[in-house]
Amino acid sequence: MSGARLEGMCGRFTQERPASELAEIFGAEPLVDEPGGRYNVAPTDEVLVVVQREDRRAVTAYRWGLIPHWATEAKVASRMFNARAETLTTSPAFRDAFRRRRCLVPVDSFYEWKREGTIRQPYRVVRDDRRPLALAGLWAGWRDPATDTVRRTFTIVTTTPNDALRDLHDRMPVVIPETAWDRWLAPAPQDFGELLAMLVPDDKIGLTVYPVVRDVNDVRRDGPGLIEPLPVGG
């Protein structure tokens, strides 16, 4: 792949499976009836996440873009859709959620962009075996003063890229392997050192990366055509 890297992080993905199927994969209870079939999920969307509360694991829907509990207004969510792994223990916005409120964000693939000449070219990143990727997430509850209701929101943790993405981008979402799901989701406060050890690029999960149509750039576009490989010369 050639061309300069595009600034940014993980800002778009797909959730193609229904909540019922994800609940089966993650050993969870589906609390929402979401049919899946989403190919262009963007920040501020309601998204399926996996959360653990004591002995109950559930697939539910939270809004993408974390609003810290101490925030005075909801618009801070627009710049908190990603959290850098390197600063989680010092960031006022993410530190408490990192210790106590972690979640998994199951995605079938995610998109990254790269500047190729004058073109902002999207690429799809998917597991070789097409199983879901369990992205590391943090969540928070925020009471909306206008409605006195609690909004639950989340962010996706990013780290430096692994070998598969190194030529594409300088960041990637953290993928939590199945062997670490229980530890990541544990609701009790955890040791920061053990948690940070999970937030490193992982080359054990095989990833396929390929260019897709630029319709992905428009958040209003959706449908399975967005994940089709770009024809040669397209």
C-alpha positions as CSV (number, residue, x, y, z in Angstrom):
1,M,0.0,0.0,0.0
2,S,1.3,3.4,-0.9
3,G,0.5,7.0,0.0
4,A,0.4,9.1,3.2
5,R,-1.5,7.9,6.2
6,L,-4.7,9.6,7.1
7,E,-4.9,11.2,10.5
8,G,-7.5,9.6,12.8
9,M,-8.4,6.4,14.6
10,C,-11.2,3.7,14.6
11,G,-14.2,5.7,13.5
12,R,-16.4,3.3,11.6
13,F,-17.3,-0.4,11.7
14,T,-19.9,-3.1,10.8
15,Q,-22.2,-5.1,13.0
16,E,-23.7,-7.7,10.7
17,R,-24.9,-10.3,13.2
18,P,-28.1,-10.0,15.2
19,A,-28.0,-9.5,19.0
20,S,-29.3,-13.1,19.4
21,E,-26.3,-14.6,17.6
22,L,-23.8,-12.3,19.4
23,A,-25.4,-13.4,22.7
24,E,-24.7,-17.0,21.8
25,I,-21.1,-16.3,20.8
26,F,-20.3,-14.4,24.0
27,G,-22.4,-16.5,26.4
28,A,-24.6,-13.6,27.2
29,E,-28.3,-12.7,27.5
30,P,-29.7,-10.5,24.6
31,L,-31.4,-7.5,26.2
32,V,-32.3,-5.9,22.9
33,D,-33.9,-7.2,19.7
34,E,-31.4,-5.8,17.1
35,P,-31.5,-7.6,13.7
36,G,-27.9,-6.6,12.7
37,G,-27.2,-6.0,9.0
38,R,-25.4,-2.7,9.8
39,Y,-22.4,-1.9,7.5
40,N,-21.5,1.7,8.3
41,V,-21.8,2.2,12.1
42,A,-20.5,5.7,13.1
43,P,-19.9,7.7,16.3
44,T,-23.1,8.8,18.1
45,D,-25.0,5.7,16.8
46,E,-26.6,3.2,19.2
47,V,-24.3,0.1,19.1
48,L,-24.4,-3.4,20.5
49,V,-22.0,-4.0,23.3
50,V,-21.3,-6.9,25.7
51,V,-21.3,-5.9,29.4
52,Q,-20.9,-7.9,32.7
53,R,-22.6,-7.0,35.9
54,E,-21.7,-9.4,38.7
55,D,-22.8,-12.8,37.4
56,R,-24.9,-11.5,34.5
57,R,-23.5,-11.0,31.0
58,A,-25.6,-9.2,28.5
59,V,-25.7,-7.9,24.9
60,T,-27.3,-4.5,25.0
61,A,-27.1,-1.2,23.2
62,Y,-25.1,1.9,24.2
63,R,-24.3,5.1,22.3
64,W,-20.9,5.4,20.7
65,G,-19.0,8.4,22.2
66,L,-18.3,8.3,25.9
67,I,-19.8,11.0,28.1
68,P,-18.0,11.0,31.5
69,H,-20.3,11.1,34.5
70,W,-19.0,14.6,35.5
71,A,-19.6,16.1,32.1
72,T,-21.9,19.2,32.0
73,E,-23.2,18.5,28.5
74,A,-23.5,15.7,26.0
75,K,-21.6,17.2,23.1
76,V,-18.2,16.0,24.6
77,A,-19.1,12.6,23.2
78,S,-18.3,13.7,19.7
79,R,-14.6,13.7,20.5
80,M,-14.5,10.7,22.9
81,F,-15.3,7.8,20.5
82,N,-11.7,6.5,20.9
83,A,-9.4,6.3,24.0
84,R,-5.7,5.9,23.6
85,A,-4.4,2.9,25.6
86,E,-1.3,4.7,26.6
87,T,-3.2,7.4,28.6
88,L,-6.0,5.5,30.2
89,T,-4.6,5.5,33.7
90,T,-4.1,9.3,33.6
91,S,-7.0,10.5,31.6
92,P,-9.8,12.0,33.8
93,A,-12.4,11.1,31.1
94,F,-11.4,7.4,31.0
95,R,-9.5,6.4,34.1
96,D,-12.5,5.4,36.3
97,A,-14.2,3.5,33.4
98,F,-10.9,1.7,32.7
99,R,-10.8,0.4,36.3
100,R,-14.5,-0.5,36.7
101,R,-16.6,-0.3,33.5
102,R,-15.1,-2.2,30.6
103,C,-17.1,-3.7,27.8
104,L,-16.5,-5.6,24.5
105,V,-17.7,-4.1,21.2
106,P,-18.4,-7.0,18.8
107,V,-17.8,-6.1,15.2
108,D,-17.6,-8.1,12.0
109,S,-15.1,-5.6,10.6
110,F,-13.9,-2.1,10.9
111,Y,-12.7,0.5,8.4
112,E,-9.6,2.6,8.2
113,W,-8.7,5.3,5.7
114,K,-5.5,6.3,3.9
115,R,-4.8,9.2,1.7
116,E,-3.8,8.0,-1.7
117,G,-3.0,11.0,-3.9
118,T,-6.2,13.1,-3.7
119,I,-8.4,10.2,-2.7
120,R,-9.5,9.3,0.8
121,Q,-9.5,5.6,0.3
122,P,-11.3,3.3,2.9
123,Y,-10.1,-0.2,3.7
124,R,-12.0,-2.9,5.4
125,V,-10.3,-5.0,8.1
126,V,-11.8,-8.4,8.9
127,R,-10.8,-11.6,10.5
128,D,-9.5,-14.3,8.2
129,D,-12.0,-16.8,9.7
130,R,-14.8,-14.1,9.5
131,R,-15.6,-14.5,13.3
132,P,-16.4,-11.3,15.2
133,L,-13.6,-9.1,16.5
134,A,-14.1,-8.3,20.2
135,L,-12.9,-4.7,20.5
136,A,-11.9,-3.3,23.9
137,G,-14.4,-0.7,25.1
138,L,-15.1,1.4,28.2
139,W,-18.5,2.6,29.2
140,A,-20.0,5.3,31.4
141,G,-23.4,6.4,32.7
142,W,-24.3,10.1,32.4
143,R,-27.4,11.7,33.8
144,D,-28.9,14.1,31.3
145,P,-30.0,17.2,33.3
146,A,-32.6,18.1,30.7
147,T,-34.5,14.8,31.0
148,D,-33.2,13.4,34.3
149,T,-32.5,10.1,32.5
150,V,-29.3,8.2,32.4
151,R,-27.5,7.7,29.1
152,R,-25.0,4.9,28.7
153,T,-22.2,5.5,26.3
154,F,-18.9,3.9,25.4
155,T,-15.6,4.4,23.7
156,I,-13.2,2.1,21.8
157,V,-9.6,1.7,23.1
158,T,-6.9,2.0,20.4
159,T,-3.2,1.0,20.4
160,T,-0.3,1.0,18.0
161,P,-0.9,-1.2,14.9
162,N,0.1,-4.8,14.4
163,D,1.9,-6.1,11.4
164,A,-1.3,-6.4,9.3
165,L,-2.2,-2.7,9.7
166,R,1.2,-1.1,10.1
167,D,1.3,0.1,6.4
168,L,-2.2,1.4,6.6
169,H,-2.5,3.4,9.8
170,D,-0.6,4.4,12.9
171,R,-3.5,3.3,15.3
172,M,-5.8,0.3,15.5
173,P,-8.6,-0.8,17.9
174,V,-7.5,-3.2,20.7
175,V,-8.8,-6.7,20.0
176,I,-9.4,-8.8,23.1
177,P,-8.8,-12.5,22.5
178,E,-11.5,-15.0,23.6
179,T,-9.2,-16.3,26.4
180,A,-9.2,-12.8,28.0
181,W,-12.9,-11.9,27.6
182,D,-13.7,-12.9,31.2
183,R,-10.9,-10.8,32.7
184,W,-11.7,-7.8,30.6
185,L,-15.4,-7.8,31.4
186,A,-14.9,-8.5,35.2
187,P,-16.9,-5.7,36.9
188,A,-14.7,-5.6,40.0
189,P,-11.8,-3.1,40.0
190,Q,-8.8,-4.7,38.4
191,D,-5.0,-4.1,38.7
192,F,-4.0,-1.5,36.1
193,G,-0.9,-3.5,35.2
194,E,-2.8,-6.6,34.3
195,L,-5.3,-4.6,32.2
196,L,-2.6,-2.7,30.4
197,A,-1.0,-5.9,29.4
198,M,-4.0,-6.7,27.3
199,L,-3.8,-3.4,25.3
200,V,-1.0,-4.3,23.0
201,P,-1.2,-5.1,19.2
202,D,-1.9,-8.8,18.7
203,D,-0.6,-10.6,15.6
204,K,-2.1,-14.0,16.6
205,I,-5.5,-13.1,15.1
206,G,-5.2,-13.3,11.3
207,L,-6.6,-10.2,9.6
208,T,-7.5,-9.5,6.0
209,V,-7.3,-5.9,4.7
210,Y,-8.7,-4.8,1.4
211,P,-10.0,-1.6,-0.2
212,V,-13.7,-0.9,-0.5
213,V,-15.9,1.6,-2.3
214,R,-15.7,5.2,-1.1
215,D,-19.4,5.2,-0.4
216,V,-18.3,4.2,3.1
217,N,-17.1,7.8,3.6
218,D,-20.8,8.9,3.7
219,V,-22.4,7.9,7.0
220,R,-25.8,8.0,5.3
221,R,-24.8,5.0,3.1
222,D,-25.4,1.5,4.3
223,G,-25.8,-2.0,2.9
224,P,-23.7,-5.1,2.1
225,G,-22.2,-3.4,-1.0
226,L,-20.0,-1.4,1.2
227,I,-17.9,-4.4,2.2
228,E,-17.4,-5.8,-1.3
229,P,-13.7,-5.7,-2.4
230,L,-13.0,-2.8,-4.7
231,P,-12.7,-4.1,-8.3
232,V,-9.1,-3.9,-9.7
233,G,-8.8,-0.4,-11.2
234,G,-12.0,0.7,-9.4
